């Protein structure tokens, strides 16, 4: 084959940053439910930080035409909320 078979690099690995960030952000934000908080505490911290990192990479890629901006942005916001909520609760409780 002489040329690329994908139109415009649509099947680039960078296109998965947004959906991955959104999935990890949803997993991190699930811990906001009071009944799930203590069970999902480590998930909130790990998935929240990863969602933030993948989300910023997704935003960078989406600005260059690869991937979806809304998925990367939503994943980034959910990741920040999922990571910051336990930190804010621990800082306010006096045990931090």
Biopython code that builds the backbone (N, CA, C, O; Angstrom):
import numpy as np
from Bio.PDB.StructureBuilder import StructureBuilder

atoms = [
    (1, "UNK", "N", (0.830, -1.192, 0.000)),
    (1, "UNK", "CA", (0.000, 0.000, 0.000)),
    (1, "UNK", "C", (0.869, 1.248, 0.000)),
    (1, "UNK", "O", (1.827, 1.365, 0.765)),
    (2, "UNK", "N", (0.526, 2.134, -0.839)),
    (2, "UNK", "CA", (1.340, 3.330, -1.004)),
    (2, "UNK", "C", (1.002, 4.412, 0.016)),
    (2, "UNK", "O", (1.888, 5.166, 0.418)),
    (3, "UNK", "N", (-0.245, 4.508, 0.441)),
    (3, "UNK", "CA", (-0.631, 5.587, 1.325)),
    (3, "UNK", "C", (-1.400, 5.096, 2.534)),
    (3, "UNK", "O", (-1.625, 3.899, 2.714)),
    (4, "UNK", "N", (-1.789, 6.034, 3.340)),
    (4, "UNK", "CA", (-2.550, 5.716, 4.536)),
    (4, "UNK", "C", (-3.995, 5.410, 4.177)),
    (4, "UNK", "O", (-4.558, 6.012, 3.263)),
    (5, "UNK", "N", (-4.587, 4.479, 4.893)),
    (5, "UNK", "CA", (-5.983, 4.137, 4.634)),
    (5, "UNK", "C", (-6.939, 4.883, 5.540)),
    (5, "UNK", "O", (-8.152, 4.808, 5.350)),
    (6, "UNK", "N", (-6.419, 5.600, 6.521)),
    (6, "UNK", "CA", (-7.294, 6.350, 7.417)),
    (6, "UNK", "C", (-7.397, 7.791, 6.946)),
    (6, "UNK", "O", (-6.380, 8.408, 6.629)),
    (7, "UNK", "N", (-8.607, 8.341, 6.894)),
    (7, "UNK", "CA", (-8.766, 9.720, 6.450)),
    (7, "UNK", "C", (-8.417, 10.705, 7.564)),
    (7, "UNK", "O", (-9.167, 10.830, 8.533)),
    (8, "UNK", "N", (-7.326, 11.383, 7.441)),
    (8, "UNK", "CA", (-6.990, 12.461, 8.366)),
    (8, "UNK", "C", (-6.539, 12.000, 9.736)),
    (8, "UNK", "O", (-6.632, 12.781, 10.683)),
    (9, "UNK", "N", (-6.058, 10.785, 9.898)),
    (9, "UNK", "CA", (-5.577, 10.329, 11.192)),
    (9, "UNK", "C", (-6.656, 10.105, 12.219)),
    (9, "UNK", "O", (-6.416, 10.301, 13.410)),
    (10, "UNK", "N", (-7.842, 9.698, 11.797)),
    (10, "UNK", "CA", (-8.960, 9.521, 12.714)),
    (10, "UNK", "C", (-8.706, 8.374, 13.684)),
    (10, "UNK", "O", (-9.172, 8.414, 14.823)),
    (11, "UNK", "N", (-7.973, 7.355, 13.248)),
    (11, "UNK", "CA", (-7.730, 6.208, 14.095)),
    (11, "UNK", "C", (-6.415, 6.323, 14.862)),
    (11, "UNK", "O", (-5.737, 5.320, 15.087)),
    (12, "UNK", "N", (-6.066, 7.493, 15.247)),
    (12, "UNK", "CA", (-4.865, 7.724, 16.030)),
    (12, "UNK", "C", (-5.094, 7.285, 17.473)),
    (12, "UNK", "O", (-6.211, 7.405, 17.976)),
    (13, "UNK", "N", (-4.074, 6.786, 18.144)),
    (13, "UNK", "CA", (-4.229, 6.435, 19.560)),
    (13, "UNK", "C", (-4.612, 7.640, 20.420)),
    (13, "UNK", "O", (-5.211, 7.477, 21.483)),
    (14, "UNK", "N", (-4.272, 8.837, 19.971)),
    (14, "UNK", "CA", (-4.620, 10.038, 20.721)),
    (14, "UNK", "C", (-6.121, 10.267, 20.765)),
    (14, "UNK", "O", (-6.599, 11.024, 21.610)),
    (15, "UNK", "N", (-6.876, 9.630, 19.877)),
    (15, "UNK", "CA", (-8.329, 9.785, 19.884)),
    (15, "UNK", "C", (-8.961, 9.115, 21.093)),
    (15, "UNK", "O", (-10.125, 9.381, 21.393)),
    (16, "UNK", "N", (-8.236, 8.256, 21.795)),
    (16, "UNK", "CA", (-8.782, 7.566, 22.962)),
    (16, "UNK", "C", (-8.529, 8.290, 24.275)),
    (16, "UNK", "O", (-8.980, 7.822, 25.320)),
    (17, "UNK", "N", (-7.828, 9.410, 24.258)),
    (17, "UNK", "CA", (-7.601, 10.151, 25.492)),
    (17, "UNK", "C", (-8.910, 10.667, 26.085)),
    (17, "UNK", "O", (-9.111, 10.583, 27.296)),
    (18, "UNK", "N", (-9.795, 11.194, 25.258)),
    (18, "UNK", "CA", (-11.066, 11.733, 25.743)),
    (18, "UNK", "C", (-11.973, 10.672, 26.344)),
    (18, "UNK", "O", (-12.420, 10.841, 27.479)),
    (19, "UNK", "N", (-12.269, 9.579, 25.631)),
    (19, "UNK", "CA", (-13.119, 8.546, 26.220)),
    (19, "UNK", "C", (-12.513, 7.890, 27.459)),
    (19, "UNK", "O", (-13.236, 7.553, 28.397)),
    (20, "UNK", "N", (-11.198, 7.708, 27.468)),
    (20, "UNK", "CA", (-10.549, 7.142, 28.653)),
    (20, "UNK", "C", (-10.674, 8.088, 29.832)),
    (20, "UNK", "O", (-10.945, 7.659, 30.954)),
    (21, "UNK", "N", (-10.481, 9.352, 29.587)),
    (21, "UNK", "CA", (-10.622, 10.352, 30.638)),
    (21, "UNK", "C", (-12.056, 10.406, 31.160)),
    (21, "UNK", "O", (-12.282, 10.532, 32.364)),
    (22, "UNK", "N", (-13.007, 10.313, 30.261)),
    (22, "UNK", "CA", (-14.404, 10.346, 30.684)),
    (22, "UNK", "C", (-14.748, 9.130, 31.538)),
    (22, "UNK", "O", (-15.429, 9.267, 32.554)),
    (23, "UNK", "N", (-14.292, 7.949, 31.148)),
    (23, "UNK", "CA", (-14.561, 6.742, 31.931)),
    (23, "UNK", "C", (-13.913, 6.787, 33.299)),
    (23, "UNK", "O", (-14.541, 6.439, 34.300)),
    (24, "UNK", "N", (-12.659, 7.214, 33.350)),
    (24, "UNK", "CA", (-11.988, 7.325, 34.636)),
    (24, "UNK", "C", (-12.607, 8.421, 35.499)),
    (24, "UNK", "O", (-12.695, 8.276, 36.719)),
    (25, "UNK", "N", (-13.031, 9.505, 34.880)),
    (25, "UNK", "CA", (-13.692, 10.577, 35.623)),
    (25, "UNK", "C", (-15.019, 10.142, 36.202)),
    (25, "UNK", "O", (-15.367, 10.527, 37.319)),
    (26, "UNK", "N", (-15.765, 9.343, 35.455)),
    (26, "UNK", "CA", (-17.025, 8.820, 35.989)),
    (26, "UNK", "C", (-16.782, 7.871, 37.161)),
    (26, "UNK", "O", (-17.532, 7.875, 38.136)),
    (27, "UNK", "N", (-15.732, 7.060, 37.061)),
    (27, "UNK", "CA", (-15.395, 6.166, 38.169)),
    (27, "UNK", "C", (-14.978, 6.960, 39.403)),
    (27, "UNK", "O", (-15.313, 6.589, 40.528)),
    (28, "UNK", "N", (-14.248, 8.050, 39.190)),
    (28, "UNK", "CA", (-13.824, 8.877, 40.315)),
    (28, "UNK", "C", (-14.998, 9.633, 40.920)),
    (28, "UNK", "O", (-15.075, 9.776, 42.140)),
    (29, "UNK", "N", (-15.899, 10.112, 40.096)),
    (29, "UNK", "CA", (-17.040, 10.882, 40.597)),
    (29, "UNK", "C", (-18.102, 9.999, 41.233)),
    (29, "UNK", "O", (-18.969, 10.506, 41.945)),
    (30, "UNK", "N", (-18.060, 8.694, 40.996)),
    (30, "UNK", "CA", (-19.035, 7.799, 41.631)),
    (30, "UNK", "C", (-18.872, 7.786, 43.137)),
    (30, "UNK", "O", (-19.823, 7.479, 43.857)),
    (31, "UNK", "N", (-17.697, 8.110, 43.624)),
    (31, "UNK", "CA", (-17.459, 8.156, 45.060)),
    (31, "UNK", "C", (-18.094, 9.345, 45.750)),
    (31, "UNK", "O", (-18.045, 9.436, 46.976)),
    (32, "UNK", "N", (-18.689, 10.259, 45.000)),
    (32, "UNK", "CA", (-19.381, 11.392, 45.628)),
    (32, "UNK", "C", (-20.669, 10.950, 46.324)),
    (32, "UNK", "O", (-21.189, 11.656, 47.188)),
    (33, "UNK", "N", (-21.173, 9.792, 45.946)),
    (33, "UNK", "CA", (-22.348, 9.238, 46.620)),
    (33, "UNK", "C", (-21.936, 8.863, 48.047)),
    (33, "UNK", "O", (-20.958, 8.137, 48.226)),
    (34, "UNK", "N", (-22.660, 9.341, 49.066)),
    (34, "UNK", "CA", (-22.237, 9.091, 50.450)),
    (34, "UNK", "C", (-22.136, 7.612, 50.821)),
    (34, "UNK", "O", (-21.316, 7.251, 51.665)),
    (35, "UNK", "N", (-22.942, 6.761, 50.217)),
    (35, "UNK", "CA", (-22.911, 5.341, 50.557)),
    (35, "UNK", "C", (-21.706, 4.650, 49.949)),
    (35, "UNK", "O", (-21.317, 3.577, 50.410)),
    (36, "UNK", "N", (-21.112, 5.234, 48.931)),
    (36, "UNK", "CA", (-19.993, 4.618, 48.237)),
    (36, "UNK", "C", (-18.643, 5.261, 48.565)),
    (36, "UNK", "O", (-17.606, 4.802, 48.088)),
    (37, "UNK", "N", (-18.654, 6.311, 49.370)),
    (37, "UNK", "CA", (-17.440, 7.101, 49.570)),
    (37, "UNK", "C", (-16.290, 6.273, 50.139)),
    (37, "UNK", "O", (-15.196, 6.273, 49.574)),
    (38, "UNK", "N", (-16.519, 5.570, 51.243)),
    (38, "UNK", "CA", (-15.419, 4.865, 51.886)),
    (38, "UNK", "C", (-14.956, 3.662, 51.073)),
    (38, "UNK", "O", (-13.780, 3.301, 51.125)),
    (39, "UNK", "N", (-15.847, 3.047, 50.337)),
    (39, "UNK", "CA", (-15.449, 1.934, 49.487)),
    (39, "UNK", "C", (-14.677, 2.366, 48.263)),
    (39, "UNK", "O", (-13.820, 1.632, 47.770)),
    (40, "UNK", "N", (-14.976, 3.559, 47.768)),
    (40, "UNK", "CA", (-14.333, 4.051, 46.550)),
    (40, "UNK", "C", (-13.270, 5.116, 46.812)),
    (40, "UNK", "O", (-12.832, 5.797, 45.885)),
    (41, "UNK", "N", (-12.858, 5.261, 48.057)),
    (41, "UNK", "CA", (-11.875, 6.303, 48.387)),
    (41, "UNK", "C", (-10.588, 6.172, 47.576)),
    (41, "UNK", "O", (-10.152, 7.159, 46.983)),
    (42, "UNK", "N", (-9.951, 4.974, 47.527)),
    (42, "UNK", "CA", (-8.730, 4.894, 46.704)),
    (42, "UNK", "C", (-9.000, 5.044, 45.213)),
    (42, "UNK", "O", (-8.164, 5.560, 44.472)),
    (43, "UNK", "N", (-10.168, 4.590, 44.779)),
    (43, "UNK", "CA", (-10.528, 4.717, 43.362)),
    (43, "UNK", "C", (-10.677, 6.180, 42.992)),
    (43, "UNK", "O", (-10.282, 6.597, 41.904)),
    (44, "UNK", "N", (-11.248, 6.959, 43.899)),
    (44, "UNK", "CA", (-11.436, 8.378, 43.628)),
    (44, "UNK", "C", (-10.100, 9.085, 43.434)),
    (44, "UNK", "O", (-9.954, 9.913, 42.534)),
    (45, "UNK", "N", (-9.130, 8.758, 44.277)),
    (45, "UNK", "CA", (-7.833, 9.429, 44.173)),
    (45, "UNK", "C", (-7.067, 9.006, 42.922)),
    (45, "UNK", "O", (-6.540, 9.847, 42.193)),
    (46, "UNK", "N", (-7.009, 7.698, 42.680)),
    (46, "UNK", "CA", (-6.226, 7.205, 41.544)),
    (46, "UNK", "C", (-6.890, 7.564, 40.217)),
    (46, "UNK", "O", (-6.251, 8.122, 39.325)),
    (47, "UNK", "N", (-8.178, 7.238, 40.094)),
    (47, "UNK", "CA", (-8.873, 7.516, 38.832)),
    (47, "UNK", "C", (-9.026, 9.013, 38.586)),
    (47, "UNK", "O", (-9.005, 9.455, 37.437)),
    (48, "UNK", "N", (-9.178, 9.790, 39.640)),
    (48, "UNK", "CA", (-9.291, 11.234, 39.473)),
    (48, "UNK", "C", (-8.020, 11.846, 38.911)),
    (48, "UNK", "O", (-8.070, 12.694, 38.020)),
    (49, "UNK", "N", (-6.879, 11.411, 39.438)),
    (49, "UNK", "CA", (-5.609, 11.938, 38.936)),
    (49, "UNK", "C", (-5.354, 11.480, 37.497)),
    (49, "UNK", "O", (-4.891, 12.265, 36.669)),
    (50, "UNK", "N", (-5.653, 10.220, 37.202)),
    (50, "UNK", "CA", (-5.453, 9.732, 35.837)),
    (50, "UNK", "C", (-6.414, 10.396, 34.851)),
    (50, "UNK", "O", (-6.033, 10.706, 33.722)),
    (51, "UNK", "N", (-7.662, 10.614, 35.278)),
    (51, "UNK", "CA", (-8.626, 11.288, 34.404)),
    (51, "UNK", "C", (-8.183, 12.709, 34.095)),
    (51, "UNK", "O", (-8.359, 13.186, 32.974)),
    (52, "UNK", "N", (-7.613, 13.383, 35.079)),
    (52, "UNK", "CA", (-7.107, 14.732, 34.856)),
    (52, "UNK", "C", (-5.966, 14.726, 33.836)),
    (52, "UNK", "O", (-5.935, 15.550, 32.922)),
    (53, "UNK", "N", (-5.034, 13.790, 34.002)),
    (53, "UNK", "CA", (-3.888, 13.723, 33.088)),
    (53, "UNK", "C", (-4.314, 13.348, 31.672)),
    (53, "UNK", "O", (-3.895, 13.984, 30.705)),
    (54, "UNK", "N", (-5.154, 12.308, 31.549)),
    (54, "UNK", "CA", (-5.626, 11.910, 30.221)),
    (54, "UNK", "C", (-6.524, 12.988, 29.619)),
    (54, "UNK", "O", (-6.525, 13.182, 28.403)),
    (55, "UNK", "N", (-7.277, 13.681, 30.444)),
    (55, "UNK", "CA", (-8.147, 14.735, 29.942)),
    (55, "UNK", "C", (-7.369, 15.899, 29.357)),
    (55, "UNK", "O", (-7.734, 16.435, 28.311)),
    (56, "UNK", "N", (-6.294, 16.291, 30.033)),
    (56, "UNK", "CA", (-5.472, 17.369, 29.476)),
    (56, "UNK", "C", (-4.809, 16.944, 28.182)),
    (56, "UNK", "O", (-4.683, 17.743, 27.254)),
    (57, "UNK", "N", (-4.385, 15.691, 28.111)),
    (57, "UNK", "CA", (-3.816, 15.182, 26.858)),
    (57, "UNK", "C", (-4.874, 15.145, 25.765)),
    (57, "UNK", "O", (-4.580, 15.426, 24.603)),
    (58, "UNK", "N", (-6.112, 14.797, 26.136)),
    (58, "UNK", "CA", (-7.200, 14.773, 25.172)),
    (58, "UNK", "C", (-7.574, 16.147, 24.665)),
    (58, "UNK", "O", (-7.884, 16.319, 23.487)),
    (59, "UNK", "N", (-7.545, 17.131, 25.555)),
    (59, "UNK", "CA", (-7.816, 18.512, 25.135)),
    (59, "UNK", "C", (-6.730, 18.985, 24.170)),
    (59, "UNK", "O", (-7.021, 19.634, 23.165)),
    (60, "UNK", "N", (-5.494, 18.659, 24.482)),
    (60, "UNK", "CA", (-4.377, 19.035, 23.599)),
    (60, "UNK", "C", (-4.544, 18.386, 22.230)),
    (60, "UNK", "O", (-4.343, 19.038, 21.205)),
    (61, "UNK", "N", (-4.911, 17.108, 22.207)),
    (61, "UNK", "CA", (-5.093, 16.412, 20.927)),
    (61, "UNK", "C", (-6.311, 16.924, 20.172)),
    (61, "UNK", "O", (-6.281, 17.034, 18.946)),
    (62, "UNK", "N", (-7.385, 17.238, 20.896)),
    (62, "UNK", "CA", (-8.603, 17.716, 20.246)),
    (62, "UNK", "C", (-8.398, 19.089, 19.613)),
    (62, "UNK", "O", (-9.023, 19.402, 18.600)),
    (63, "UNK", "N", (-7.544, 19.896, 20.189)),
    (63, "UNK", "CA", (-7.245, 21.190, 19.585)),
    (63, "UNK", "C", (-6.507, 21.047, 18.267)),
    (63, "UNK", "O", (-6.514, 21.954, 17.436)),
    (64, "UNK", "N", (-5.874, 19.906, 18.085)),
    (64, "UNK", "CA", (-5.170, 19.643, 16.837)),
    (64, "UNK", "C", (-5.972, 18.781, 15.888)),
    (64, "UNK", "O", (-5.455, 18.343, 14.861)),
    (65, "UNK", "N", (-7.230, 18.530, 16.217)),
    (65, "UNK", "CA", (-8.123, 17.844, 15.301)),
    (65, "UNK", "C", (-8.253, 16.354, 15.494)),
    (65, "UNK", "O", (-8.846, 15.684, 14.648)),
    (66, "UNK", "N", (-7.721, 15.800, 16.579)),
    (66, "UNK", "CA", (-7.809, 14.364, 16.834)),
    (66, "UNK", "C", (-8.597, 14.163, 18.118)),
    (66, "UNK", "O", (-8.166, 14.614, 19.179)),
    (67, "UNK", "N", (-9.733, 13.500, 18.044)),
    (67, "UNK", "CA", (-10.543, 13.241, 19.234)),
    (67, "UNK", "C", (-11.642, 14.258, 19.426)),
    (67, "UNK", "O", (-11.815, 15.176, 18.624)),
    (68, "UNK", "N", (-12.377, 14.079, 20.499)),
    (68, "UNK", "CA", (-13.521, 14.941, 20.814)),
    (68, "UNK", "C", (-13.216, 15.842, 22.001)),
    (68, "UNK", "O", (-12.742, 15.384, 23.040)),
    (69, "UNK", "N", (-13.491, 17.115, 21.833)),
    (69, "UNK", "CA", (-13.204, 18.081, 22.895)),
    (69, "UNK", "C", (-14.131, 17.897, 24.090)),
    (69, "UNK", "O", (-13.686, 18.009, 25.232)),
    (70, "UNK", "N", (-15.415, 17.615, 23.850)),
    (70, "UNK", "CA", (-16.363, 17.543, 24.957)),
    (70, "UNK", "C", (-16.051, 16.359, 25.867)),
    (70, "UNK", "O", (-16.221, 16.461, 27.082)),
    (71, "UNK", "N", (-15.600, 15.248, 25.309)),
    (71, "UNK", "CA", (-15.267, 14.094, 26.145)),
    (71, "UNK", "C", (-14.046, 14.388, 27.010)),
    (71, "UNK", "O", (-14.030, 14.058, 28.196)),
    (72, "UNK", "N", (-13.042, 14.997, 26.430)),
    (72, "UNK", "CA", (-11.833, 15.315, 27.177)),
    (72, "UNK", "C", (-12.107, 16.341, 28.266)),
    (72, "UNK", "O", (-11.574, 16.236, 29.371)),
    (73, "UNK", "N", (-12.932, 17.327, 27.960)),
    (73, "UNK", "CA", (-13.259, 18.359, 28.946)),
    (73, "UNK", "C", (-14.096, 17.785, 30.083)),
    (73, "UNK", "O", (-13.836, 18.068, 31.252)),
    (74, "UNK", "N", (-15.090, 16.987, 29.747)),
    (74, "UNK", "CA", (-15.922, 16.381, 30.787)),
    (74, "UNK", "C", (-15.105, 15.438, 31.665)),
    (74, "UNK", "O", (-15.289, 15.421, 32.882)),
    (75, "UNK", "N", (-14.214, 14.662, 31.078)),
    (75, "UNK", "CA", (-13.365, 13.773, 31.854)),
    (75, "UNK", "C", (-12.414, 14.525, 32.767)),
    (75, "UNK", "O", (-12.158, 14.103, 33.895)),
    (76, "UNK", "N", (-11.892, 15.638, 32.276)),
    (76, "UNK", "CA", (-11.000, 16.454, 33.093)),
    (76, "UNK", "C", (-11.731, 17.033, 34.289)),
    (76, "UNK", "O", (-11.217, 17.000, 35.407)),
    (77, "UNK", "N", (-12.920, 17.559, 34.065)),
    (77, "UNK", "CA", (-13.701, 18.157, 35.160)),
    (77, "UNK", "C", (-14.108, 17.092, 36.173)),
    (77, "UNK", "O", (-13.988, 17.314, 37.378)),
    (78, "UNK", "N", (-14.584, 15.944, 35.707)),
    (78, "UNK", "CA", (-14.958, 14.882, 36.627)),
    (78, "UNK", "C", (-13.751, 14.354, 37.388)),
    (78, "UNK", "O", (-13.868, 14.005, 38.563)),
    (79, "UNK", "N", (-12.602, 14.291, 36.743)),
    (79, "UNK", "CA", (-11.391, 13.851, 37.423)),
    (79, "UNK", "C", (-10.955, 14.818, 38.514)),
    (79, "UNK", "O", (-10.547, 14.393, 39.594)),
    (80, "UNK", "N", (-11.038, 16.108, 38.240)),
    (80, "UNK", "CA", (-10.681, 17.103, 39.250)),
    (80, "UNK", "C", (-11.640, 17.032, 40.432)),
    (80, "UNK", "O", (-11.210, 17.091, 41.584)),
    (81, "UNK", "N", (-12.929, 16.906, 40.158)),
    (81, "UNK", "CA", (-13.916, 16.806, 41.241)),
    (81, "UNK", "C", (-13.700, 15.527, 42.041)),
    (81, "UNK", "O", (-13.744, 15.552, 43.271)),
    (82, "UNK", "N", (-13.468, 14.411, 41.357)),
    (82, "UNK", "CA", (-13.263, 13.145, 42.049)),
    (82, "UNK", "C", (-11.987, 13.116, 42.862)),
    (82, "UNK", "O", (-11.933, 12.445, 43.892)),
    (83, "UNK", "N", (-10.963, 13.822, 42.429)),
    (83, "UNK", "CA", (-9.714, 13.873, 43.188)),
    (83, "UNK", "C", (-9.771, 14.902, 44.311)),
    (83, "UNK", "O", (-9.255, 14.656, 45.402)),
    (84, "UNK", "N", (-10.384, 16.036, 44.061)),
    (84, "UNK", "CA", (-10.380, 17.128, 45.040)),
    (84, "UNK", "C", (-11.334, 16.881, 46.204)),
    (84, "UNK", "O", (-11.071, 17.351, 47.311)),
    (85, "UNK", "N", (-12.430, 16.161, 45.988)),
    (85, "UNK", "CA", (-13.414, 15.969, 47.047)),
    (85, "UNK", "C", (-12.834, 15.270, 48.273)),
    (85, "UNK", "O", (-13.040, 15.769, 49.379)),
    (86, "UNK", "N", (-12.118, 14.140, 48.150)),
    (86, "UNK", "CA", (-11.534, 13.541, 49.349)),
    (86, "UNK", "C", (-10.467, 14.414, 49.996)),
    (86, "UNK", "O", (-10.332, 14.426, 51.220)),
    (87, "UNK", "N", (-9.708, 15.144, 49.181)),
    (87, "UNK", "CA", (-8.685, 16.025, 49.736)),
    (87, "UNK", "C", (-9.326, 17.144, 50.544)),
    (87, "UNK", "O", (-8.832, 17.491, 51.617)),
    (88, "UNK", "N", (-10.405, 17.705, 50.051)),
    (88, "UNK", "CA", (-11.109, 18.773, 50.778)),
    (88, "UNK", "C", (-11.723, 18.227, 52.069)),
    (88, "UNK", "O", (-11.668, 18.891, 53.104)),
    (89, "UNK", "N", (-12.297, 17.047, 52.021)),
    (89, "UNK", "CA", (-12.887, 16.462, 53.234)),
    (89, "UNK", "C", (-11.832, 16.153, 54.280)),
    (89, "UNK", "O", (-12.063, 16.390, 55.466)),
    (90, "UNK", "N", (-10.691, 15.636, 53.881)),
    (90, "UNK", "CA", (-9.632, 15.343, 54.831)),
    (90, "UNK", "C", (-9.012, 16.622, 55.391)),
    (90, "UNK", "O", (-8.676, 16.681, 56.574)),
    (91, "UNK", "N", (-8.859, 17.634, 54.559)),
    (91, "UNK", "CA", (-8.277, 18.895, 55.035)),
    (91, "UNK", "C", (-9.215, 19.597, 56.018)),
    (91, "UNK", "O", (-8.750, 20.250, 56.953)),
    (92, "UNK", "N", (-10.512, 19.474, 55.820)),
    (92, "UNK", "CA", (-11.473, 20.111, 56.707)),
    (92, "UNK", "C", (-11.734, 19.348, 57.989)),
    (92, "UNK", "O", (-12.283, 19.908, 58.937)),
    (93, "UNK", "N", (-11.349, 18.074, 58.038)),
    (93, "UNK", "CA", (-11.664, 17.269, 59.211)),
    (93, "UNK", "C", (-10.640, 17.408, 60.319)),
    (93, "UNK", "O", (-10.927, 17.039, 61.458)),
    (94, "UNK", "N", (-9.465, 17.923, 60.030)),
    (94, "UNK", "CA", (-8.444, 18.074, 61.050)),
    (94, "UNK", "C", (-7.513, 16.874, 61.152)),
    (94, "UNK", "O", (-6.547, 16.919, 61.913)),
    (95, "UNK", "N", (-7.771, 15.818, 60.419)),
    (95, "UNK", "CA", (-6.908, 14.645, 60.441)),
    (95, "UNK", "C", (-5.812, 14.717, 59.394)),
    (95, "UNK", "O", (-4.945, 13.844, 59.350)),
    (96, "UNK", "N", (-5.832, 15.699, 58.584)),
    (96, "UNK", "CA", (-4.911, 15.810, 57.463)),
    (96, "UNK", "C", (-3.606, 16.352, 57.875)),
    (96, "UNK", "O", (-2.712, 16.509, 57.043)),
]
sb = StructureBuilder()
sb.init_structure("model")
sb.init_model(0)
sb.init_chain("A")
sb.init_seg("    ")
for serial, (resi, resn, name, xyz) in enumerate(atoms, 1):
    if name == "N":
        sb.init_residue(resn, " ", resi, " ")
    sb.init_atom(name, np.array(xyz, "f"), 0.0, 1.0, " ", f" {name:<3s}", serial, name[0])
structure = sb.get_structure()
